[in-house]
Amino acid sequence: MLALLLGVAVAVGEQHNPHWRLPVREGVLPTLTVVDDTLDAAPERVALIVQDAREYAAKYLT
């Protein structure tokens, strides 16, 4: 299986990548790129990506 990594900048540069979150599906790893104040600027979006990563791990890595 080839995993496609999707880098997501939730706070900075979002205008360049409107697809900041994809549906959880096998082979697409939820990832998060943290720059400067990402954690402070968009904590709710960071939490969603972490939630997606936990869901991915439960479904496809156990």
GUVEXSE-34395 format. One record per atom (N, C-alpha, C, O, CB): y, z, x negated; residue in one letter. Coordinates in steps of 0.001 Angstrom, whole numbers, plus 500000, padded with zeros to 6 digits. Glycine has a CB too. Layout:
GUVEXSE-34395
YZXa;...
This chain:
GUVEXSE-34395
498825500000499143m;500000500000500000m;501236500000499098m;501326500779498149m;499999501234500974m;502164499133499404l;503411499056498674l;504483499773499476l;504741499432500630l;503809497586498395l;505096500754498867a;506132501524499565a;507491500900499306a;507828500588498164a;506123503009499115a;508250500721500333l;509616500220500229l;510554501412500247l;510546502203501190l;509950499219501383l;511354501539499216l;512293502648499145l;513624502215499726l;514158501167499360l;512464503139497694l;514147502997500606l;515436502722501215l;516404503794500773l;516248504959501139l;515335502660502760l;517396503422499997g;518421504373499575g;519469504483500662g;519953503468501164g;519067503946498232g;519814505668501021v;520755505875502113v;521895506757501635v;521669507892501217v;520054506504503338v;523105506250501693a;524280507069501407a;524916507403502742a;525549506549503363a;525296506334500449a;524755508628503182v;525190508978504530v;526682509182504670v;527227508996505758v;524499510203504967v;527343509551503616a;528774509832503764a;529638508764503101a;530579508254503708a;529104511196503175a;529322508437501883v;530132507498501128v;529475506125501168v;528271506003500941v;530321507977499670v;530253505104501453g;529737503745501430g;528993503336502674g;528344502289502686g;528856503578500278g;529066504125503713e;528343503794504941e;528786502461505524e;527988501774506163e;528535504889505970e;530035502085505317q;530521500829505852q;529775499644505245q;529757498561505830q;532014500695505603q;529161499839504081h;528408498770503435h;526955498738503882h;526285497721503708h;528476498923501936h;526465499803504440n;525083499885504883n;525049500533506261n;524888501749506366n;524214500683503869n;525201499735507323p;525232500317508659p;523883500895509098p;523825501652510067p;525677499277509648p;522799500548508395h;521463501039508750h;521151502278507926h;520345502237506996h;520381499942508523h;521796503370508279w;521652504577507476w;520363505329507767w;519966506205506999w;522824505482507705w;519708504991508874r;518468505679509234r;517543504696509930r;517952504010510867r;518748506911510144r;516299504625509476l;515300503746510073l;514253504582510797l;514087505766510504l;514636502851508997l;513547503966511744p;512450504691512400p;511382505081511370p;511150504352510405p;511821503826513531p;510746506212511576v;509674506649510688v;508482505731510904v;507938505631512004v;509290508146510943v;508086505056509811r;506912504190509882r;506261504143508511r;506923504319507488r;507291502759510368r;504962503904508501e;504199503919507264e;504732502885506274e;505015501743506635e;502723503662507550e;504860503307505035g;505300502415503981g;506796502407503744g;507257501831502759g;504859501055504286g;507561503029504616v;509019503117504434v;509361504593504281v;509363505347505254v;509811502463505649v;509650504993503052l;509893506402502758l;511320506790503104l;512263506145502646l;509610506699501288l;511493507834503905p;512848508320504176p;513431508909502883p;512873509851502319p;512842509391505329p;514524508365502431t;515162508863501210t;516643509071501453t;517220508544502405t;514942507890500032t;517231509837500585l;518632510202500728l;519314510091499376l;518826510634498385l;518781511629501304l;520416509407499332t;521240509339498132t;522411510287498328t;523181510151499279t;521731507874497846t;522538511242497428v;523604512234497542v;524668511929496494v;524384511865495298v;523049513684497370v;525894511742496965v;527037511515496080v;528157512463496476v;528343512775497652v;527517510032496143v;528893512910495481d;530069513755495682d;529855514805496774d;529149515791496564d;531267512893496032d;530467514589497936d;530451515607498993d;529546515257500171d;529814515667501301d;531844515828499496d;528485514506499916t;527590514089500999t;527110515272501829t;527141515219503058t;526394513344500432t;526669516334501169l;526102517471501890l;527138518167502770l;526808518673503843l;525510518466500908l;528378518191502318d;529448518803503111d;529989517857504176d;530347518295505269d;530582519248502202d;530050516565503869a;530661515594504773a;529758515222505950a;530257514889507024a;531026514348504007a;528443515274505763a;527544514822506831a;526273515660506881a;525177515112506759a;527186513348506637a;526390516974507059p;525194517815507046p;524203517492508160p;522993517633507979p;525593519252507146p;524712517059509309e;523794516736510409e;522970515489510092e;521801515414510471e;524576516528511717e;523553514524509412r;522793513325509030r;521802513637507917r;520687513116507909r;523743512204508584r;522203514476506992v;521281514907505943v;520080515599506581v;518940515347506190v;521989515853504933v;520323516456507543a;519237517175508228a;518292516199508934a;517082516419508956a;519817518182509250a;518832515130509507l;517985514138510175l;517074513421509182l;515905513178509481l;518849513116510918l;517594513082508010i;516772512418506999i;515689513365506488i;514550512948506276i;517647511923505828i;516038514638506289v;515040515630505872v;513969515782506952v;512782515879506643v;515714517000505582v;514382515803508190q;513430515877509308q;512508514655509303q;511300514789509500q;514184515976510663q;513067513474509079d;512260512249509011d;511255512322507859d;510109511899508009d;513170511012508842d;511680512856506713a;510790512988505563a;509631513934505870a;508490513672505487a;511568513487504342a;509924515014506552r;508851515953506932r;507880515300507914r;506668515485507810r;509448517239507556r;508414514538508861e;507564513829509824e;506694512800509104e;505503512677509390e;508425513137510910e;507294512064508170y;506546511067507402y;505392511742506648y;504259511263506673y;507484510324506409y;505695512850505983a;504674513553505207a;503533514028506102a;502364513918505735a;505293514744504467a;503872514550507265a;502842515047508183a;501958513910508702a;500749514081508857a;503494515781509362a;502561512762508966k;501811511639509541k;501007510860508510k;499868510470508767k;502755510702510239k;501605510635507337y;501015509660506413y;500556510221505074y;499877509519504325y;501989508591506159y;500900511451504753l;500533511985503448l;499533513132503521l;499168513692502487l;501761512444502734l;499088513489504703t;498113514579504804t;496762514075505209t;495824514861505342t;498578515621505788t;
